[in-house]
């Protein structure tokens, strides 16, 4: 069974930093593109970042580029999101998600999701 | 960024009704369009990928169609358990972008 479990959510002050983790199990983690997606209260989901299976390619939405960093440790079956210079508008539930993208072509984006973790940025 | 415009933003229909939700992309995205269902307090769930491919375990009353810029999600016979918000997603261009959502309610 595929499982994705996020951790690291917290209440943090504006300008602060936080590192989210996503522990993966039930599949060969190193074969899959992974993503972070967030959802602000009462809003729709927003894609944040993708990382290639070997970690050599990363893509970001402009609103987090330069502040957030996606990374992975395939030996630990873990995905990370380092978030710096946090703003009030970063308050959201953050999800990690698995994508089925053989050869870099995505046939099933966000086919599995974690349960999400809440990040609250206070001003 | 590729804008995804969903309509309607909400709808109310009776059990058994045929429901149609549309998603329009601001530029052509081939068939790289997915549909998600989200129930309150839960993560979104992938229903349909590449515009028309139904995911395993998803009831056959759900279907998707379209290519290029115009896409449709259809529920052929609305059931009480279909009450949710539905989102489209384009994954052809970075940044991947979602539509703003369609909230489906029972009349």
Interface residues (C-beta under 8 A of the other chain):
Chain A: X44 X45 X46 X47 X50 X59 X60 X61 X62 X95 X106 X107 X108 X109 X110 X111 X113 X114 X115 X116
Chain B: X1 X32 X34 X36 X38 X43 X44 X45 X46 X49 X50 X53 X55 X85 X87 X89 X91 X94 X95 X96 X97 X98 X99 X100 X101
